[in-house]
Amino acid sequence: MTRRLRETITAIAASATLALLCGGPAEAATAPVSNPRVIAHFDAAEGQTPEDVAVEPDGTADVSLSQANQVVQVSLDGHVTLLGQLPAGGACPLVGSPGTVGIARAHDGAVYVVECSGNANTGIWRLRRGAAPVQIAQLPANGFPNDMALDDTTGDLYVADSVLGVVYKVPTRGGAPSVWASGTALQPTTTLGANGIAVHDGAVWVSNTSQGTIVKIPIRADGSAGPILTAVTGLSGGVDNFTVVGSDDTIIAAQLAADQVVLIKPGQQPQVVLTAADGLSNPTDVAIRDQTLYVTNGSYIHRNDPNLLVAHIDLH
């Protein structure tokens, strides 16, 4: 880990520690989450820091290993296969080294991944098994494109930039990327701004790490961004990536520095459902398929157990 990245995450961790002290001790796995288990361990010394996860129809997880600039596939029995190696040169702003971060999977099997390297390699790459990665879009080299979500109904990718504080729209069918949304709600105030992103129920949802918020941006009929609406506030603990599910817009979010995964029902306080006692080690992303919850753990602060954890989740 570079010194700049360690300093950035330490700043997030400091605020998280204070919040935890004020909020009382965290608990282990809590309903509706149960049976957490780590299915794959990785090696931080080799840069194998799990960042984001997308899930295949058979339950296999596509995982970006940010500091190794790799994407791997992890079966539910823990078998790890390399899907693609991304360029390793350059330095992502704030991080000081290149990073392979956001990931999304399309219905046709294509896997899209964000590369942040501070040079021409910064942007979106497409991976297919048995083929070399192909860059389909460049993004500004002075930004930090981070998490990514796919709108399968339109074939558009949405990417949150944690430094420039914007959301990009990138068509997978071809065409130039554009700034889709911007504003103070997406800007960083201390460290990382817009970070996690999800598409759900006709809207793009974005977390802001330094502001401790999640916002909702409606997708208008013409594809443009509607007004930015605040959905959740008070998410200290280094809120990172998240998912939104159900007709009631339930949110499950990773809090990297706090070593927590929380469930947030509209109008209710966040409920801690997983902690370090369950195997979390600086969680970075969550995904759900059927009744399985997937959690990537980058272990950026601890450096002791980067892993992929799964658990049962019953939201019915």
N, C-alpha and C positions, 0 to 999 in steps of 0.2 A: 504494500500500500504506500502511495506517495505521501509526503508530509502534508501537502495541500489538502488532499482528500481526507487524511486523518484529522486535520484541524477543522475542516468543514463538518465532518460527522461528529466530532467532539463537541462542537458548538451546539448541534442539535441534541446531543446526548445530555448536555448540561441542563437544558430546559426540560427535557423529559424526566430527568432525575428529580427535579424540584416538583414537577407535577405528580410524580408517583409518591413522593413523600407526603404531599398534601392530600392525596387521594386514598392513602392506605395501601396495604399489601395486596398484590395481585393474586388471583386464584388460578389453579390449574384448569384443565379442560372443563368447560361448562356447557350445559345444554343450550342450544340444540347441537353442539359439537361433542363428539365422543370418539374414543378409540384412536387417538393420535399416534402415529408411528413414523419414524424416519425410514424411507425406502432406499435412499442413496446418500452416501457421504462423499464429499469432494475434498480436494487438496488446495488450501488457500495459498500455499507456497508456489503452486503451479498456476496461480491466477484463476482457479476454478471457483469463482464466486457466483453462485446462482443469483440472477437478477430478476428475470421475468419468466412467466410460464404461459403457454397455450396448450390446450388439450386436444389430442386426436380422438376420433370417434370410438376407438377401442380402449381409451383410457390412458394411452401412452402420453407422457408429458414432453412437450418441446420446451427446452430450457436454454436461455441465454446465459453463458458463463462470461461475465462482463470483462474481467481482467485477462482472461485467456483469449478473448475475441473469438469465441466458439459458440456454436449452437449444438446441443446434444439432445438425443431422445432417450427418455427414461421410461422403461416399462413398469407396470405396477409391481412386478417382482424384483425391481431394482437393477435390471440390466441396462447399461449405458452404452449408447452408440453415437458416434460423431456424425452429425448431419452436415455441418459446414464450418469451415475456417475462414474468418473474416480478416481483412488486412490489419496488421499489428502496429503499424507506424503512426506517429503523430501524438498529439496531446489534446484531450478534450478539456475545454475550459472548466475551471474549478477543480478538476480531477488531476490534471497533469500527466495523464497517460491515456491511450485510446481505450474506449469501452464499447462493448456490444451490449445493448440495453433492451429497449422495448421489443416485444415479439407479438405476432398475430398470425393466425392460420385461417386460410380461406377454405371454402367448401370444396374447391378443386384440388386441395392438398398442398397448394403452395404455402410456404412459410415466409413471412416477411419479418425483417429484423432491422432495428435502428443501430447504426454505427455512428459514434461520436469520436472524432479523431482530430479536430481542429485543422483539417485540411480537406482536399477534394474528395476524400473517402467518406466524409460526413454525409449521412443521408439514409435512404432506405434501400435495402438489399433483399432480393428474392432468392430463396433456397428451394431446391427440389432434390430429392434423393437421387444420387448418381450423377449430378451435374454440378459444375462450379457455381458459386454464388455470383449473382448478377446485380449490379447497382441499377435501380430503376429511377432514382431521383436523388439529386443533390440538395442538401440543405445548408444554410449559412454556417461557415466554418467557425465563426465567432460565437455561435450559440451552443447550447447543450440540449439537443433533441433527446428526449428521455423515454417515457413510456409511450405506447402506441396502441390504438384500438381500430378495429376494422368494422365498417358498416357493410355487412354482407348484402344488404338490399341494393346498394348503389355501387359497391366495389371501391369505396373511398376509405383511405386510411386517415386517421386523425392522430397527430403527434404533438405532445406537450413539450415545450422548450423551457427548461428550468432556469436558464440565464436570461434569455430575451423576453420571457414572460408572454408568450403567444402560443396559439394552437395552429398548427399547419394542417391543411387538407391536401392529401396526395392521392390522385387517382391511380389505381392499380392498372387500369386499362390503357394508360398512357396519357401524357400531358404534364404540364409544369405544376409543381407544388405552389400553393398560395397561402398567405396568412389568412386563416378563416376567422379567428377571434383574437382580440387583444383587449387590454384594459388593466386597471389597477388591481383587480381581483386575481389576475394571473401573474402579477409581477412579484419578484422576490423582495422581501423587506430586510432580510439578514443573509440567508444562505440560498437555499433552493426555492424557486417560485413554483410555477406550474410543474407538476411531477407526474402523478398517476392520472390515467385517463380511461374512460369506459364509454361505450355507446349502449344506451338502453332506452327503450320506449320513446323513440323519436327525439332524443336529446344526447348531447355529449356532456359527460360529467368529468370534472377535473379537480384533483386535489392540489392544494398549495401548501408545501411543507412549512415554509417560514411563517405563513399566516395561520396555519392550523385549521384550514377550511376545506370544504368540498363544495364546488359550485355546479350548477346545472345550466347548460346552454341549449335552448331548443333549436332543432334543425327546422328552419322554415320550409315551406313547400317548394321554394325555388332553390333550396340547398344552402342558402346563406345562414349565418348565425343570428339567432334571436338575442334578446337581452340576457346578460349574465345574472343568474339568480343564485343567491346564497342558499345552499341546502343544509350544510352542517358547519358549526363553528366550534372552537374550543378543543380542537384535536392536537393537543401537544403530544410530544413523544415521537416526533419525526414521522408524521403520516406520509406514507409512500404510495404504493399502488393499491388498487382496490377493485371490487366488482360490485355491480348493482343487479339485484335479482327481484323477481316477483312484481305483481301489480301494485304493491305498496311501496316499491322502491327501497327495499331493504339493502343496506350497504354492509359489506364485509371488507375491512381495511387492515393493511399491515402497518404497524408502527415500529419502524426500524430501531430507533434508539431505546424505546421502552420495552422491546422484546415482547410485544403483544400483538395478537390479532383481535380486533373488536368487531362486534356486530352492532349496527346502528339502525334502529327502527325510527321512522319519521316521528319527530316530536318527543323522542325519548333520549335519555343519556346513553352513551356508548356502553355496551356490555362486553367485558373481557371474556373471550371464549377460549383462548390459548395463550400460554406464557412460556417462558424459558423452561419451566418444569416439565413441559410437554415435548421439548426438543427444539424450541425456537432459538435461533441465534442470529439476531438482527434481521428479522423477516422483511422481505422487499416486495413480494407480490403474492396475490391469491387468485385462484380460479376455481370454478365449480363445474363439475359435469356429473349429471344424475345426482347421486347423494354423496359424492366424494369431493372433499375440499382439498385443494393442493396449495401448499405454501412453500415458496422458495426462501431460503435463508442464506444471505450473502456473507454473514459473519464478518462484516467490514470492521467492526470495532473489536469484537472478541478474538477473531482470527483463529478460532479453535475448532469450529465444526460447521463449515458451509455444507448445507444439505438440502434435500427435497423431502418435505414431510407431507403426509396425507392423513386425513381424518374423515370420519363419517359426519355428515351434516344433514339434519332433518328440519327443513323449513316449512313443512306442511302442517 
